[in-house]
Amino acid sequence: MEHSTFKKLSAEFIGTFWLVFGGCGSAVLAAAFPGLGIGFAGVSLAFGLTVLTGAYALGPISGGHFNPAVSVGLVVGGRFRAAELPGYIVAQVLGAIAAAFVLYVIATGKAGAEIGGFATNGFGAHSPGGFNLASALLTEVVLTAIFLIVILGATAKHSAAGFGGLAIGLCLTLIHLVSIPVTNTSVNPARSTGPALFGPAIAMDQLWLFWVAPIAGAVIGALVYRGLLAGPAGEVRAAAPVLKTAG
């Protein structure tokens, strides 16, 4: 069933809100909580779980992109209509900003609250591990490319029905386990934009990288999958959900 544009954009707004609030919220509120902090591994799992749960709940409506780079990659991969791309990106960015605002209000709701880096992405002095621009760029490009390959493969016609969301969520978890020390992990321009608006000024200065690198990586990943791994031409659809459901 084809859902209305309003429903699709609402699903993308809500899904991106959930990704940023759940993932970045785990980093801001729970990662370093005294005695009970969840650390990098917990934050990585939180991001994966937001995508996994959002994909199954909202994927059948909008495709469950929740990420401008994913939407661009799906256009390049022949799985999404280019005409729908601007609306999706706007909905995703607004969802991320709304989530960051709510998280900011919560995080500053105690005496002496300090938000620190506010789960923002960065390189150089703003990288958790002090990694330079080249390292950050390469990390984001490569990991976003792999993310698109996993998405396209897990949702292809020959894939196991109903398991796409699980593969995608676990892939995002692994991506975070690798790259939190390098860039605090973006692979998603909307996820980077929301917190940057409320975090330290350096996050806004470096935000350009976390639009350029993930989108470039998504295009590369889509081209690699379509050129080397895709099945027969009939498999490429004009519009297809990220989450492949049974039935």
C-alpha positions as CSV (number, residue, x, y, z in Angstrom):
1,M,0.0,0.0,0.0
2,E,1.3,3.4,-1.0
3,H,1.1,5.8,2.0
4,S,0.5,9.6,1.6
5,T,3.4,12.0,1.5
6,F,2.3,13.4,4.8
7,K,2.5,10.0,6.5
8,K,5.8,9.3,5.0
9,L,7.4,12.6,6.1
10,S,5.8,12.2,9.5
11,A,7.4,8.7,9.8
12,E,10.8,10.1,8.8
13,F,10.5,13.0,11.3
14,I,9.5,10.6,14.1
15,G,12.1,8.0,13.2
16,T,15.0,10.5,13.0
17,F,13.8,12.1,16.3
18,W,14.0,8.7,17.9
19,L,17.4,8.0,16.5
20,V,18.9,11.2,17.7
21,F,17.1,11.3,21.1
22,G,17.8,7.6,21.8
23,G,21.4,7.5,20.5
24,C,22.6,10.9,21.5
25,G,20.6,10.8,24.7
26,S,22.4,7.6,25.7
27,A,25.7,9.5,25.1
28,V,24.8,12.7,26.9
29,L,22.8,11.2,29.8
30,A,24.0,7.7,30.4
31,A,27.5,7.1,28.9
32,A,29.5,8.4,31.8
33,F,26.9,8.3,34.6
34,P,28.9,7.6,37.9
35,G,29.1,3.9,38.7
36,L,26.6,2.9,36.0
37,G,27.9,4.5,32.8
38,I,27.2,2.5,29.7
39,G,30.3,3.7,27.9
40,F,31.1,3.4,24.1
41,A,29.6,0.0,23.8
42,G,26.3,1.0,25.3
43,V,26.0,4.1,23.1
44,S,26.8,2.0,20.1
45,L,24.0,-0.4,21.0
46,A,21.6,2.4,21.7
47,F,22.1,3.8,18.2
48,G,21.6,0.4,16.7
49,L,18.5,-0.2,18.7
50,T,16.9,3.1,17.6
51,V,17.3,2.2,14.0
52,L,16.2,-1.4,14.5
53,T,13.0,-0.4,16.4
54,G,12.3,2.5,14.1
55,A,12.7,0.4,11.0
56,Y,10.1,-2.2,12.1
57,A,7.7,0.4,13.4
58,L,8.0,3.0,10.7
59,G,9.8,1.3,7.8
60,P,6.5,0.0,6.3
61,I,5.3,3.6,6.0
62,S,8.3,5.6,4.8
63,G,11.0,3.0,4.2
64,G,12.7,3.9,7.5
65,H,15.6,6.0,6.1
66,F,16.0,8.4,9.1
67,N,19.2,9.7,7.4
68,P,19.8,12.1,4.5
69,A,22.8,10.1,3.3
70,V,20.7,6.9,3.2
71,S,18.0,8.6,1.2
72,V,20.6,9.9,-1.3
73,G,22.2,6.5,-1.5
74,L,18.9,4.8,-2.2
75,V,18.2,7.3,-5.0
76,V,21.6,6.4,-6.6
77,G,20.8,2.7,-6.0
78,G,17.5,2.9,-7.8
79,R,15.4,2.2,-4.7
80,F,13.9,5.6,-4.0
81,R,12.3,8.3,-6.2
82,A,14.4,11.4,-6.5
83,A,11.3,13.6,-6.4
84,E,10.7,12.6,-2.8
85,L,14.3,13.3,-1.7
86,P,14.0,17.0,-0.7
87,G,10.9,16.3,1.5
88,Y,12.6,13.4,3.3
89,I,15.8,15.4,4.0
90,V,13.8,18.3,5.5
91,A,11.7,16.0,7.7
92,Q,14.9,14.1,8.8
93,V,16.7,17.3,9.7
94,L,13.7,18.8,11.6
95,G,13.3,15.5,13.5
96,A,16.9,15.6,14.5
97,I,16.7,19.3,15.6
98,A,13.6,18.6,17.6
99,A,15.2,15.7,19.4
100,A,18.4,17.7,20.2
101,F,16.2,20.5,21.6
102,V,14.3,18.1,23.9
103,L,17.6,16.4,24.9
104,Y,19.1,19.8,25.7
105,V,16.2,20.8,27.9
106,I,16.5,17.5,29.8
107,A,20.3,17.6,30.1
108,T,20.3,21.2,31.5
109,G,17.5,20.4,34.0
110,K,19.7,20.0,37.1
111,A,21.8,22.4,39.1
112,G,25.3,22.9,37.7
113,A,24.5,21.0,34.5
114,E,27.2,21.0,31.8
115,I,26.5,19.5,28.5
116,G,30.1,19.2,27.4
117,G,30.4,18.1,23.7
118,F,26.7,17.2,23.6
119,A,27.3,14.1,21.5
120,T,28.4,16.3,18.6
121,N,30.8,15.1,15.8
122,G,34.2,16.4,15.1
123,F,37.8,16.0,14.1
124,G,41.1,17.3,15.4
125,A,40.6,19.0,18.8
126,H,36.9,18.0,18.7
127,S,37.6,14.3,18.0
128,P,37.2,12.0,21.0
129,G,40.5,10.4,20.2
130,G,42.2,13.5,18.6
131,F,42.0,12.1,15.0
132,N,42.7,14.6,12.2
133,L,40.6,15.7,9.3
134,A,41.9,13.1,6.9
135,S,41.1,10.3,9.4
136,A,37.7,11.6,10.1
137,L,36.9,12.0,6.4
138,L,38.1,8.5,5.5
139,T,36.2,6.9,8.4
140,E,32.9,8.6,7.6
141,V,33.1,7.8,3.8
142,V,34.1,4.2,4.2
143,L,31.6,3.4,7.0
144,T,28.7,5.1,5.3
145,A,29.5,3.2,2.0
146,I,29.5,-0.1,3.9
147,F,26.2,1.0,5.6
148,L,24.6,1.5,2.2
149,I,25.9,-1.8,0.9
150,V,24.3,-3.5,3.9
151,I,21.0,-1.7,3.5
152,L,20.8,-2.5,-0.2
153,G,21.7,-6.1,0.3
154,A,19.5,-6.7,3.3
155,T,16.5,-5.3,1.6
156,A,17.0,-6.8,-1.9
157,K,14.4,-9.1,-3.4
158,H,16.5,-12.2,-2.7
159,S,17.1,-11.3,1.0
160,A,15.2,-13.0,3.8
161,A,11.9,-11.2,4.3
162,G,11.5,-9.3,7.6
163,F,15.2,-9.4,8.6
164,G,16.4,-6.1,7.0
165,G,15.8,-4.0,10.1
166,L,17.9,-6.4,12.2
167,A,20.8,-6.4,9.8
168,I,20.7,-2.6,9.5
169,G,20.5,-2.0,13.2
170,L,23.4,-4.4,14.0
171,C,25.4,-2.8,11.2
172,L,24.9,0.7,12.7
173,T,26.0,-0.7,16.1
174,L,29.2,-2.1,14.7
175,I,29.8,1.2,12.9
176,H,29.7,3.1,16.2
177,L,31.9,0.5,17.9
178,V,34.6,1.3,15.3
179,S,34.2,5.0,14.9
180,I,33.1,6.7,18.1
181,P,36.8,7.4,19.1
182,V,37.4,9.0,15.7
183,T,34.5,11.3,15.0
184,N,31.9,10.4,17.7
185,T,30.3,8.7,14.7
186,S,28.0,10.5,12.3
187,V,27.3,8.6,9.0
188,N,24.1,10.7,9.2
189,P,24.1,14.4,8.4
190,A,20.8,15.0,10.3
191,R,22.2,13.3,13.4
192,S,25.2,15.6,13.2
193,T,23.1,18.8,12.6
194,G,20.7,18.6,15.5
195,P,23.2,18.3,18.4
196,A,25.6,20.8,16.7
197,L,23.0,23.5,17.0
198,F,23.0,23.1,20.8
199,G,26.6,22.0,21.4
200,P,29.9,23.9,21.4
201,A,30.7,26.3,18.6
202,I,33.3,24.1,17.1
203,A,30.7,21.5,16.2
204,M,29.0,24.0,13.9
205,D,32.4,25.0,12.4
206,Q,33.1,21.3,11.5
207,L,29.5,20.3,10.5
208,W,30.3,20.6,6.8
209,L,32.4,17.4,7.0
210,F,29.5,15.4,8.4
211,W,27.3,16.3,5.4
212,V,30.0,15.9,2.7
213,A,31.6,12.6,3.9
214,P,28.4,10.6,4.7
215,I,26.7,11.6,1.4
216,A,29.9,10.9,-0.6
217,G,30.1,7.5,1.1
218,A,26.5,6.7,0.5
219,V,26.9,7.4,-3.2
220,I,30.0,5.3,-3.4
221,G,28.3,2.4,-1.5
222,A,25.2,2.6,-3.8
223,L,27.3,2.6,-6.9
224,V,29.4,-0.3,-5.7
225,Y,26.4,-2.4,-4.8
226,R,24.5,-1.5,-8.0
227,G,27.6,-2.1,-10.2
228,L,29.0,-5.3,-8.6
229,L,26.5,-6.9,-6.4
230,A,22.9,-6.2,-7.5
231,G,20.8,-9.0,-9.0
232,P,19.0,-8.9,-12.3
233,A,17.8,-5.5,-13.6
234,G,14.3,-6.3,-12.5
235,E,15.4,-6.1,-8.9
236,V,16.0,-2.4,-9.0
237,R,12.7,-0.7,-8.2
238,A,11.7,3.0,-8.5
239,A,10.8,3.1,-4.8
240,A,11.4,0.5,-2.2
241,P,11.4,0.5,1.6
242,V,14.6,0.1,3.6
243,L,12.7,-2.5,5.7
244,K,11.6,-5.5,3.6
245,T,8.5,-6.9,5.3
246,A,6.9,-10.2,4.7
247,G,3.6,-10.4,2.8
